């Protein structure tokens, strides 16, 4: 089976007669399967008794792989007066075969620029659409298609018709300008050919309850496209690393080696804002990786695959970082209250084991039986006395101990353990070879490498057959889940390789490249003599499912050097990618891996560490803000002067008199409850006044209005506040930007009434004067809809534009008095 690839240009931004138009490309719906013809009966046969039809269990495999097989079409979209996406019907057609035909049939345009992908949009003072300006192929997919790496992005702004320019403080204007020019690149990827949010081979699970990686970084940006029914025009943006190496076999076929890592977005902060647990019990720099090998059978035969899943993340306890005036390493700060340090660690591990169970169910084809998952945490922190890392290790041990009992009860048969490999001290005292041997011995103690592998076959019809399921998992960490962690993940994947090859029926001598792996190089110093001597004594050995030392790994009859080189190169690039995402610098301690694959040595660790400290101390706030805006979180915190009413629902100036603002709504109140409160307030407080004044009574059932309310951002506020408290400075930083995370904690809703209804009855004015909204013990007053606008000289005219009637003085106090 070979599937049609997605179009490589998914959208275009055009301007025609002053109107900004967004052309998007969508997949045509697949035709329904042909109906099954009833079997013809002979004249002497009787039809059998009807049997109750059983619901078909759709695996989704065929649909997923054939997403674009019916072709594609192009749809024009515009932004309306409410800042919402809608189809544009003022061109010659509502749909076009492709972007080129749209350009030919609707031209001339003032401008028409095509982009590789559209990830969604964000409403601030204008509508900002995030597009990919540069992409490159990161990996090919079985049966066609590709994973694409994002090399650059751009925010394209559309004006909102009928809206006045918002007034912003100079600080917010500077932050907005920075946001407009910020490019998300070097660690972002996507695919329009499959759903990368699912594990390999990226097909849906039978019950639809696959693992939740929380790896969708553009989910919030796609929401405005849902109302227009075109959400699928947006690509799903993932953050992390994805790349492959193609390794040539002696029979002329290719073995694809894929490394795909997905970063969790529940704790998205950069280094000093994303360490340890946050307010939602998620850890920083948290990734789930899949190390995959796949090859295709003869011709266009089925795909054989094997994979290993590995986890990485910072230590799941609470701590903060204090930066001193000197060049010394920033200090880790822990609360004196041990319970506060460990708070939420058991919830974190419960989340991890829930995820592992879901992975096992997916990898076993929903046939999970037997014991629960085993998780080994490999801690690579320093164990030396008087070290902050020693204190962190102590708390990590306590966190694991605290969590074990709860996990045994919630996940029967599961196992959580913690082992320690003091990588830096061992490397200094024992050398790289003995440190490698110690790591592997510690890693594989009581583990079988067979437990670390999932294997199966993808049929030509897209169906997946599983032959084995991974039941034991490894989670690697250091202080920041960066450099040492990257080496530990490489060594873990290195050991799983032999079992993966066994499932693919490949021997170490199946590869064209038979040049043995080089000895490991120290970060500094000469190659150890014992390693050189061991290299001279290598000889053929029987096949094994693991290697105990690097000397054994260098034996081509025991371990395929081609895979060792490919895997080390993937982890070099992975280390640099994750380090740049988290610290805006290259990875440290990478020369070991660079030596294996023959890449040029990196800069010294001292140079990289100095760069990191500057970047993390002075640039992390800006980076964190742009990450949060990508996720659509805490806009009120990052732009405190931006009108929250406008952000919630832009109302054209001429319709301001038809809208109200309800401030101070309790957290978690849905729109349906707000609607009930409005109708109840109308019937109980407004209708009696109408009767007193002899005005014809209109019941609340006749009111026509739309409510735009908060999107439950309370937990993101808490998460942000927790993050910014993780970093403190010894020196005075009063001159720096101050982010007050609590200044806009008030929830609000915008209530807009139908314009024609307001002409007949001024419902907003009557509610303002006579009613408040009741939510249990809370009373919420109603205010006229308005927002500060920018004057011609750039200053604020304040809240001066009022359409319809003005409120008389003291209305708010009068209305609140009705509730007393």
NUDONU-872270 format. One line per 5 residues: number of its first residue (from 1); their letters; for each residue x, y, z of C-alpha. Coordinates in steps of 0.1 Angstrom, whole numbers. Each point is the difference from the previous one (the first is absolute). Layout:
% residues N
NUM = a = X:Y:Z | ...
This chain:
% residues 820
1 = xxxxx = 0:0:0 | 12:35:-9 | -19:30:12 | -3:34:-15 | 21:26:17
6 = xxxxx = -14:32:14 | 3:32:-20 | 33:18:9 | -17:34:1 | -29:0:24
11 = xxxxx = -10:37:0 | 4:34:-16 | -5:35:14 | -14:24:-26 | -13:36:-1
16 = xxxxx = -26:9:-26 | -17:34:-1 | 13:7:35 | -15:-32:15 | 24:-25:16
21 = xxxxx = -9:-36:-11 | 14:-32:12 | -2:-29:-25 | 3:-34:17 | 4:-35:-15
26 = xxxxx = -20:-29:14 | -2:-37:-8 | -31:-11:-19 | -22:-24:20 | 6:-36:-8
31 = xxxxx = -29:-17:-18 | -20:-25:21 | 8:-36:-5 | -22:-18:-25 | -31:-17:14
36 = xxxxx = 2:-38:4 | -22:-17:-26 | -23:-26:15 | 8:-36:-10 | -24:-13:-26
41 = xxxxx = -22:-30:11 | -10:-29:-22 | -38:-5:-3 | 0:-29:24 | 20:18:28
46 = xxxxx = -16:19:29 | 15:31:14 | 15:-5:34 | -13:17:30 | 11:36:3
51 = xxxxx = 30:5:23 | 4:31:21 | 26:22:-16 | 31:3:21 | 18:34:1
56 = xxxxx = 32:0:-21 | 32:7:19 | 17:26:-22 | 37:0:5 | 5:31:-21
61 = xxxxx = 31:-14:-16 | -10:2:-36 | -16:34:4 | 31:14:16 | 24:-11:-26
66 = xxxxx = -23:11:-29 | -9:34:13 | 9:18:-33 | -9:-28:-24 | -33:17:-11
71 = xxxxx = 19:32:-9 | -2:35:15 | -18:33:-5 | 5:37:10 | -23:22:21
76 = xxxxx = 2:38:5 | -4:13:36 | -2:35:15 | -2:15:35 | -34:14:9
81 = xxxxx = -10:28:24 | 0:-22:30 | 36:-12:-6 | -13:-34:-12 | 10:-21:-31
86 = xxxxx = -26:-4:-27 | -2:-10:-36 | 3:28:-26 | -28:0:-25 | 8:32:-20
91 = xxxxx = 24:-17:-25 | -10:-17:-32 | -2:-34:18 | -2:-13:35 | 24:-28:-7
96 = xxxxx = 30:-5:-24 | 19:-31:-10 | 33:14:13 | 19:32:9 | 11:5:-36
101 = xxxxx = -35:0:-14 | -12:23:28 | 28:25:-10 | -9:-3:-37 | -38:3:3
106 = xxxxx = -2:27:27 | 29:23:-10 | 14:25:-2 | 11:2:37 | 19:27:17
111 = xxxxx = 20:-29:15 | -1:-38:0 | 25:-19:21 | 0:-38:5 | 12:-18:31
116 = xxxxx = 8:-36:7 | -23:-3:31 | -25:18:21 | 0:-8:37 | -29:22:12
121 = xxxxx = -6:36:12 | 0:21:31 | -22:30:7 | 18:29:17 | -5:36:-13
126 = xxxxx = -3:-16:-34 | -3:-36:-13 | 34:-16:-3 | 4:-31:-22 | 30:-22:6
131 = xxxxx = 15:-14:-32 | 31:-20:-9 | 23:20:-22 | 26:-27:-4 | -2:-38:4
136 = xxxxx = 22:-30:-8 | -5:-37:0 | 10:-16:33 | -11:-35:-7 | -20:-21:-25
141 = xxxxx = -30:-21:11 | -8:-35:-9 | -21:-1:-32 | 8:36:-8 | -4:33:17
146 = xxxxx = 25:18:22 | 7:17:33 | 10:36:-7 | 23:21:22 | -9:37:4
151 = xxxxx = 29:23:-9 | -19:32:5 | -34:15:9 | -17:33:-3 | -31:17:16
156 = xxxxx = -21:15:-28 | -24:26:13 | -36:7:-12 | -20:30:11 | -33:-5:17
161 = xxxxx = -27:19:-19 | -19:27:20 | 25:1:29 | 19:30:12 | 38:-4:6
166 = xxxxx = 6:-11:35 | 19:22:25 | 30:-17:14 | 27:11:24 | 35:4:-15
171 = xxxxx = 11:-32:18 | -28:-20:-16 | 7:16:-34 | 36:-12:3 | -11:-35:10
176 = xxxxx = -25:-1:-29 | 27:11:-25 | 23:-28:14 | -28:-25:-3 | -7:10:-37
181 = xxxxx = 37:-6:-9 | 5:-32:21 | 7:-32:-21 | -7:-35:14 | 26:-22:-16
186 = xxxxx = 28:-25:7 | -20:-25:20 | -35:1:-15 | -14:-25:-25 | -32:-12:-15
191 = xxxxx = -15:-24:-25 | -31:4:-22 | 1:-37:-9 | -6:-16:34 | -8:9:36
196 = xxxxx = 34:4:18 | -18:4:33 | -5:-38:-1 | 29:-25:5 | 16:-16:-30
201 = xxxxx = -15:-13:-24 | -23:30:6 | -33:-18:-5 | -30:4:22 | -6:-24:28
206 = xxxxx = -31:-23:-1 | -17:16:30 | 12:35:-8 | 17:4:33 | 36:2:-10
211 = xxxxx = 29:14:21 | -3:37:8 | 34:15:-5 | -13:36:3 | 23:7:-30
216 = xxxxx = -24:22:-20 | 15:35:2 | -24:17:-24 | -33:-14:14 | -12:34:13
221 = xxxxx = 9:17:-32 | -22:-23:-20 | -32:7:20 | -11:31:-20 | -2:-23:-31
226 = xxxxx = -24:-24:16 | -30:23:-4 | 7:3:-37 | 2:-38:-3 | 35:1:-14
231 = xxxxx = 22:-10:30 | 17:-26:-22 | 16:28:-21 | 24:5:29 | 31:-22:5
236 = xxxxx = 6:-13:35 | 33:14:14 | 21:-21:22 | 31:10:20 | 30:-22:4
241 = xxxxx = 22:-19:-24 | -7:-21:-31 | 25:-13:-25 | 10:-32:-17 | 31:-17:-15
246 = xxxxx = -2:-24:-28 | 24:-30:4 | 8:-21:-31 | -2:-38:2 | 20:-25:-20
251 = xxxxx = -31:-12:-18 | -5:36:-14 | -29:9:22 | -1:28:25 | -5:-1:38
256 = xxxxx = -16:32:12 | 12:11:35 | -24:26:15 | 3:20:32 | -32:19:9
261 = xxxxx = -3:19:33 | -31:18:12 | 2:27:27 | -28:2:25 | -15:36:0
266 = xxxxx = -14:-2:36 | 32:16:14 | 13:19:-31 | 24:25:16 | 37:3:-10
271 = xxxxx = 28:-10:24 | -5:21:32 | -38:2:-5 | -5:-37:-7 | 19:-20:25
276 = xxxxx = -17:-27:21 | -37:-1:8 | -23:30:-6 | -35:8:12 | -17:-27:-21
281 = xxxxx = 25:-27:11 | 19:-1:-34 | 37:0:-3 | 21:23:-23 | 18:-12:-31
286 = xxxxx = -21:-31:-1 | 2:-22:-31 | -11:-34:-12 | 22:-15:-27 | -5:-27:-25
291 = xxxxx = 31:-16:-16 | -14:-18:-30 | 15:-23:-27 | -21:-10:-30 | 5:-16:-34
296 = xxxxx = -23:-9:-28 | -3:-36:-14 | 7:-8:-36 | -18:21:-26 | -27:19:18
301 = xxxxx = -4:-26:27 | -9:6:37 | 21:21:23 | 19:-17:28 | 8:22:30
306 = xxxxx = 15:-1:35 | 1:28:25 | 12:10:34 | -18:27:22 | 21:20:25
311 = xxxxx = -9:29:23 | 20:30:12 | -8:30:22 | 12:20:30 | -3:-13:36
316 = xxxxx = -37:-1:11 | 4:21:32 | -3:37:7 | 30:23:0 | 11:34:-11
321 = xxxxx = 32:16:-14 | 19:29:15 | 26:18:-22 | 28:17:18 | 21:31:-10
326 = xxxxx = 30:-22:-5 | 7:-24:-29 | -6:-30:23 | -27:-26:-10 | -35:11:10
331 = xxxxx = -12:-16:32 | -29:-24:4 | -24:12:28 | -23:-24:18 | -27:7:26
336 = xxxxx = 7:-9:36 | -33:-18:-1 | 6:-34:-16 | -37:-5:-7 | 1:32:-21
341 = xxxxx = 30:-13:-20 | -17:-34:-7 | -35:14:-6 | -15:-15:-31 | 27:-25:-7
346 = xxxxx = -24:-29:4 | -25:17:-24 | 28:4:-25 | 10:-37:1 | -37:-10:-2
351 = xxxxx = -3:20:-32 | 32:-16:-13 | -13:-36:7 | -34:9:-15 | 19:10:-31
356 = xxxxx = 21:-32:0 | -31:-22:3 | -15:18:-29 | 32:-5:-20 | -1:-37:8
361 = xxxxx = -36:-3:-10 | 7:18:-33 | 31:-21:-7 | -18:-33:8 | -30:8:-22
366 = xxxxx = -22:4:31 | 10:-36:11 | 18:11:31 | 2:-28:26 | 22:-9:29
371 = xxxxx = 19:24:23 | 2:37:-2 | 29:21:-14 | 34:1:16 | 18:34:1
376 = xxxxx = 36:4:9 | 11:36:7 | 37:4:-8 | 13:30:20 | 32:15:-14
381 = xxxxx = 5:27:26 | 32:6:19 | 1:-18:34 | 29:20:15 | -4:16:34
386 = xxxxx = -9:37:3 | -15:-1:-35 | -35:14:-8 | -4:-31:-22 | 6:-22:30
391 = xxxxx = -29:17:18 | -22:-4:-32 | 9:-37:-1 | -11:-4:36 | -34:15:-7
396 = xxxxx = -3:-20:-32 | 5:-32:20 | -26:11:25 | -25:8:-28 | 4:-35:-15
401 = xxxxx = -5:-16:35 | -31:21:6 | -15:-9:-34 | 7:-38:0 | -28:-10:23
406 = xxxxx = -27:20:-18 | 12:-13:-33 | -2:-36:11 | -36:5:10 | -11:20:-30
411 = xxxxx = 20:-22:-25 | 2:-36:12 | 31:-18:-10 | 19:32:-9 | 34:9:12
416 = xxxxx = 19:33:5 | 36:1:10 | 29:25:0 | 36:-6:-8 | 29:24:1
421 = xxxxx = 29:6:-24 | 22:29:11 | 11:6:-36 | 23:30:4 | 19:-12:31
426 = xxxxx = 4:-35:-14 | 12:13:-34 | 26:21:18 | 12:-28:23 | -4:-32:-21
431 = xxxxx = 0:11:-36 | -26:-3:-27 | 2:-38:-6 | -6:-10:36 | -27:26:4
436 = xxxxx = -17:-14:-31 | 2:-35:14 | -14:11:33 | -29:18:-16 | -10:-31:-20
441 = xxxxx = 4:-23:30 | -22:23:21 | -25:5:-28 | -5:-37:-8 | 0:-14:35
446 = xxxxx = -31:-23:3 | -10:13:-35 | -2:-21:-32 | 6:20:-31 | -29:-19:-15
451 = xxxxx = -23:19:23 | 12:32:-15 | -13:-6:-35 | -33:2:-19 | -1:-17:-34
456 = xxxxx = -26:-6:-27 | -10:2:-36 | -20:26:-20 | -20:-17:-27 | -6:14:-35
461 = xxxxx = -36:8:11 | 13:21:30 | -9:-26:26 | 26:-5:27 | 10:-34:15
466 = xxxxx = 20:1:32 | 26:-27:8 | 13:13:33 | -8:28:24 | 24:20:21
471 = xxxxx = -8:-4:38 | 31:15:16 | 9:37:-4 | 29:22:9 | -1:37:11
476 = xxxxx = 33:19:-1 | 7:32:18 | 26:25:11 | -5:34:15 | -16:15:-32
481 = xxxxx = -8:-31:-20 | 27:12:-25 | 36:-11:-7 | 6:-30:23 | -36:-11:-6
486 = xxxxx = 6:1:-38 | 30:-24:4 | -20:-22:23 | -28:-3:-25 | 25:-8:-27
491 = xxxxx = 16:-28:20 | -35:-14:8 | -11:0:-36 | 34:-15:-9 | -8:-31:21
496 = xxxxx = -35:-4:-14 | 14:-1:-36 | 10:-37:0 | -35:-12:9 | -16:23:-24
501 = xxxxx = 22:-14:-28 | -9:-36:11 | -37:8:-6 | 8:14:-34 | 21:-32:-8
506 = xxxxx = 32:20:-5 | 34:-11:11 | 30:23:8 | 16:-10:-33 | -32:9:-20
511 = xxxxx = 13:36:-5 | 22:14:-27 | 20:20:25 | 22:-25:19 | 26:25:13
516 = xxxxx = 2:-4:37 | -10:27:24 | 28:22:13 | 11:-1:37 | -18:25:22
521 = xxxxx = 19:33:4 | 3:17:34 | -12:36:1 | 36:10:6 | 31:-21:0
526 = xxxxx = 13:-30:-19 | -17:-32:-9 | 4:-25:28 | 27:-27:-7 | -22:-29:10
531 = xxxxx = -26:10:-26 | 26:0:-28 | 13:-34:11 | -35:-14:1 | -6:12:-35
536 = xxxxx = 29:-21:-13 | -13:-32:16 | -36:1:-14 | -12:-32:-16 | -32:-15:-12
541 = xxxxx = -26:-9:27 | -34:-17:0 | -30:23:-2 | -13:15:32 | -29:24:9
546 = xxxxx = 22:25:18 | 36:11:4 | 17:5:33 | 28:23:-9 | 10:24:-27
551 = xxxxx = 27:-24:-11 | -27:-25:-8 | -20:27:-18 | 30:5:-23 | -1:-36:-11
556 = xxxxx = -19:0:-34 | -11:-36:6 | -18:10:32 | -13:35:-8 | -7:17:-34
561 = xxxxx = 22:30:-3 | -23:15:-26 | -28:3:26 | 24:13:27 | 12:28:-23
566 = xxxxx = -36:9:-11 | -13:0:35 | 28:21:14 | -4:26:-27 | -38:2:7
571 = xxxxx = 8:5:36 | 25:27:-7 | -26:20:-19 | -26:-9:26 | 22:13:28
576 = xxxxx = 6:33:-18 | -37:4:-9 | -13:-5:35 | 28:21:16 | -9:29:-23
581 = xxxxx = -37:-3:8 | 7:-1:38 | 31:22:3 | 6:16:-34 | 34:-16:-2
586 = xxxxx = 16:-31:-14 | 3:-32:20 | 29:-6:24 | 18:-33:4 | -8:-9:-37
591 = xxxxx = 35:-8:-12 | -3:-36:11 | -29:-4:-25 | 17:21:-26 | 31:-22:1
596 = xxxxx = -21:-31:-6 | -16:13:-32 | 29:21:-12 | -14:35:4 | 21:30:9
601 = xxxxx = 6:7:37 | -22:25:17 | 10:31:19 | 13:-5:35 | -24:-6:29
606 = xxxxx = 12:32:16 | -9:21:-30 | -34:-16:-3 | -7:3:38 | 9:38:-1
611 = xxxxx = -24:5:-30 | -27:-19:18 | 2:21:31 | -5:32:-19 | -28:-13:-22
616 = xxxxx = -19:-15:30 | 4:29:23 | -9:28:-24 | -19:-16:-29 | -22:-26:16
621 = xxxxx = -28:24:8 | -4:10:-36 | 3:-36:-12 | -25:-12:26 | -25:27:-10
626 = xxxxx = 1:-10:-37 | -3:-37:9 | -31:8:20 | -15:21:-28 | 6:-29:-24
631 = xxxxx = -21:-21:24 | -26:28:3 | 5:3:38 | 0:29:24 | -4:28:-26
636 = xxxxx = -14:23:28 | 33:-5:19 | 23:6:-30 | -20:31:-12 | -15:15:31
641 = xxxxx = -12:32:-17 | -18:-19:-29 | -37:2:5 | -13:-33:13 | -35:8:-13
646 = xxxxx = 15:4:-35 | 20:-32:3 | -31:-19:11 | -23:14:-27 | 8:29:-24
651 = xxxxx = -32:20:-5 | -3:26:-28 | -1:35:14 | -35:6:-13 | -13:-30:19
656 = xxxxx = 16:8:34 | -34:10:13 | -12:-36:-6 | 26:-16:22 | 8:-3:37
661 = xxxxx = 30:-11:20 | -4:-22:31 | 31:2:21 | 9:-22:30 | -16:-32:-11
666 = xxxxx = 11:-29:21 | 26:-24:-15 | -14:-29:-19 | -35:14:-6 | -11:-12:-35
671 = xxxxx = -18:22:-26 | -32:-20:5 | -1:10:37 | 7:36:-9 | -29:-1:-24
676 = xxxxx = -23:-14:27 | 11:28:24 | -7:27:-26 | -35:-14:-7 | -7:-4:37
681 = xxxxx = 11:36:7 | -22:13:-28 | -31:-18:13 | 6:8:37 | 13:35:-2
686 = xxxxx = -7:16:-33 | -35:-13:-7 | -15:15:32 | 15:34:-9 | -16:-2:-34
691 = xxxxx = -34:-7:16 | 4:29:24 | 8:23:-29 | -29:-13:-22 | 24:-13:-26
696 = xxxxx = -12:-32:-19 | 16:-30:17 | 25:-21:-20 | 10:-33:16 | 36:-12:1
701 = xxxxx = -9:-27:-25 | -2:27:-27 | 35:14:7 | 25:-8:-28 | 37:3:10
706 = xxxxx = 34:-17:-3 | 24:-5:29 | 38:-1:-3 | 16:-11:32 | 34:-11:14
711 = xxxxx = 15:-32:-12 | 8:-14:34 | 35:16:2 | 2:-2:37 | 24:-30:1
716 = xxxxx = 23:17:-26 | 2:31:22 | 10:-22:29 | 26:-18:-21 | 14:33:-12
721 = xxxxx = 2:14:36 | 18:-31:11 | 24:2:-29 | 11:37:6 | 6:-7:37
726 = xxxxx = 26:-27:-10 | 26:27:-8 | 15:25:24 | 30:23:-3 | 25:10:27
731 = xxxxx = 4:34:-16 | -27:27:-3 | -20:-4:-32 | -24:28:6 | 9:16:-33
736 = xxxxx = -11:-31:-19 | -34:-7:-14 | -25:-8:28 | -25:-27:-8 | -29:2:24
741 = xxxxx = -17:-33:-4 | -30:8:22 | -11:34:-13 | -26:-14:-23 | -14:-29:19
746 = xxxxx = -36:12:-4 | -21:-21:-23 | -25:17:-23 | -26:-7:-27 | -13:21:-29
751 = xxxxx = -37:-2:-6 | -11:13:-34 | -37:4:-9 | -15:-1:-34 | 2:34:-16
756 = xxxxx = -36:-1:-14 | -13:-11:34 | 17:29:16 | -17:24:-23 | -34:-12:13
761 = xxxxx = 11:-4:36 | 32:14:16 | 7:-32:20 | 36:8:8 | -9:34:16
766 = xxxxx = -29:-16:20 | 24:-27:13 | 27:25:9 | -24:21:20 | -21:-26:17
771 = xxxxx = 18:-34:3 | 31:-18:11 | 9:-36:-7 | -1:-25:29 | 24:-29:3
776 = xxxxx = -5:-17:33 | 13:25:25 | 15:23:-26 | -17:30:-16 | 14:12:-33
781 = xxxxx = -8:35:-13 | -4:9:-37 | 19:27:-17 | -3:15:-35 | 22:-15:-26
786 = xxxxx = 29:23:-9 | 38:0:-2 | 28:26:-1 | 9:9:-36 | 31:17:-15
791 = xxxxx = -3:36:-9 | 15:16:-31 | 30:12:20 | 6:-35:15 | -15:7:34
796 = xxxxx = -30:-16:16 | -33:15:-4 | -10:-22:28 | -35:-15:3 | -17:29:-17
801 = xxxxx = -18:-16:-30 | -35:-10:10 | -26:-10:-25 | -37:5:11 | -8:14:35
806 = xxxxx = 24:9:28 | -5:-14:34 | -10:25:27 | 23:6:29 | 1:-26:27
811 = xxxxx = -16:-28:-20 | 25:-26:12 | -6:8:37 | -38:0:-6 | 0:-33:-18
816 = xxxxx = 22:-16:27 | -23:13:26 | -29:-20:-15 | 18:-32:10 | 5:10:36
